[in-house]
Amino acid sequence: MNVFIYDAAMSPPSPGTPSVSGMFELVDHFGRPVDERSYGERYLLVFFGFTHCAVVCPRELAKLSLALELLGADADKIQPLYVSVDPARDDPETLRRYLAPYSGAFIGLTGTAERIDAAKKSFRVFAERVADAQAPGGYVVPHTALAYLMAPGGRYLAHFTAALDAPTVAARIRRHLHATESPP
């Protein structure tokens, strides 16, 4: 699957190129309905994953938590979100328990399979259930491992690959925060 993701630091995508819309209608880990506008003037740092993920999700959540710590006071401008790609197992309570050890005040989001699919499409995220007899429940959910930075209201700003370390992610987030706060 070829996916183009626009980063504000790059040239604008050509007409007809798919982009990240950042729209979602889900339920947070407190059971409240939320969408991309629910967090007011806060930026969103969005990562898709699942609570039974053995390696990628714990590693990325730890990295993103450290990046938020490195931002200091700028982290107060950001709401980190962890969107489940496994709604069959990831209910609000499961997400809340799973995210508790991570700093950065991550909020877990889940919903019906249809709502999760719509969010994945909106962020151009691949995630597909695959049978695995060794995994809890007999399956895993390989998924895109990108973190997305969204401006208040849900406008896409940038994405960060798993290959980036926490200081690099923090520096890039800071650059975007200050660039969007400056008058044009």
N, C-alpha and C positions, 0 to 999 in steps of 0.2 A: 504494500500500500504506500503510495507516494503522498506525503503530507507536507504542505508548505505552511509554515507558521511565521507570521510577520512579527518582526521585532522593530520597535520604534527607532532603533539605531540604524536600521537598514533602510534601503530605498523602499518606497511604498510598493505593495504587491501590484502586479499588472491586473487590468480589468479581468474579471472572471476567475481570479485565483481565490480558492477557498480561504477564509480567514477564521479566526477565533472570535465567536460572538460573546462568549462568557455568560450566556443566559442559563439559569437553572431555577427550578421550583422543587425544593426538597424539604426535608425535615431535619432540624439540628439535633444534637445529642441530648437536648433537653425536651425534645418532642414538639418544638415550635416550628411552624411552617416558615421557611425563609426563601429568599431569592437573592439575586445579585445586588439588589438595592437595599437589602435589609440592614446593611452595616454602615449606613449613613456616609460620612465623609472619610471613612477608613478605606485604605487600599486593601485588596485581597491578595493573599498568597495562597494559591490553590494547588493541592496535590491530590491525585487520584490513587487509591490503593485499596487494600482490604486487610482486615485484622488477622487473618490466618497467613499472611505473607511472611515467609521465613527469613528473607534476607533484604530485599530491596526496600520495602516500606520502613522497617526499623532503621536501616542505615540512612535513608533520605529524611525521615522525620528527625533523627538525631542531628543530621547536618543542617536542616532548615531551622531547628531549634537553636543551634549554635549561631547560625547566621543572624537570627533575630536578636540573640544576646549581644552579638557584636555591634548591632545597630544602636544599642543604648536607647536613648530617648526617642529616636526615630522609630523604634519598634512599636511605640504607642500608636502610631499612625496606621498600623497594619493589623488586619485580622487574618490569621492563618486558618485555612480550611482544609480538612481532609475528607475528600468525597469517596465514599465506598463504591467499589465496582462489584460488590458481592452483597446485594440487598437481602438475599436469602439467609445469610448468617449475621449480617451487621445491622442489628437494630440499634436504636439510640443508646440504650444502656450499655451494650457491648462496645460501641464506639467510645462512650464516655470513659469506661474503664480502661480501654486500650490506650487512649490518648493521655490519661492522667500522668504517666511518668515523664512526658515530654514537656519541656519548658516552652514558652511562647504562646500559651493560652490557645492551643489548637482547638477548634470546634469541629466535631465530626458531623458529616451530612450523609443522609441516606434517604431512601424513598422506595417507591414501587419500582419494579424492573423497568417499566416504561419511562418513568421520570429519570431514572439513572441513565437509561439509554439516550434520552434527550440531552442530558447534561454532558455525557461523553461526546455526543455529536457536536454540541455547541463548542466544546473545547478541542475537538478533533482528536480525542483520546481513543486508542485501541485498548480493549479489554475483552477477553473471551474465556469463558469457563472451559477448562480442559480436565478430563478424567485423570486422576492420579491416585492409585490405590494406597500409596504411602501417606497421602495428605489427610488431614482431618476432614471428615465429611466425604472423602473420596475424590476431591477435586481441588485444583488451584485455579487462579485467575491471572495469567500473564497479562501485563498492562503496560501502557506508556509510562515512562518514568521521567516526566517533566514537571517542574513546578512553574506555575503561571503567575505573573504579577499583573493584577488588574487595577485600574484606576477606580476611584469611587464611582459607584453606579455600574461598574462592570466593563468598562472599556479596556481592551487588551493593551498592555504596555510591553511586556517581554516574557520570555520563558527561560528557564535555567535547566540545563541537562544534568544528569546524574554524574557526569564527568567533572563538574565544577566543584571546588572545595568551598567550605563555609565562608572563609574570608572573601573569596571572589564573588560569591552570591551576595554577601552583605554589601560589598562595594558597588555592585551593579544595582542592587535595590536602592541604595542611598543615592546613586546618580539619578535614577528615575524619579525618586521622590522629590529631589531638589529641582530637577528639570521641569517637572509638571507643576511645581509650586511657583516657579518664576514666571513673571508676566511674559507674554510672547514678544 
